[in-house]
């Protein structure tokens, strides 16, 4: 069975119901960065500490 990865804004302390999934951590992180910018007005590419924190919240499912 193939691995999948997921990220939930709620796991990172953000009051948001979004759940982002992908086949790799990098795919999930890229989607999370786009979501954060579009829905929350946060540019994770400029906020390296937040980007590292978001990466740590990615779970293998």
Order of alpha helices (4+ residues) and beta strands (2+ residues): beta-beta-alpha-alpha-beta
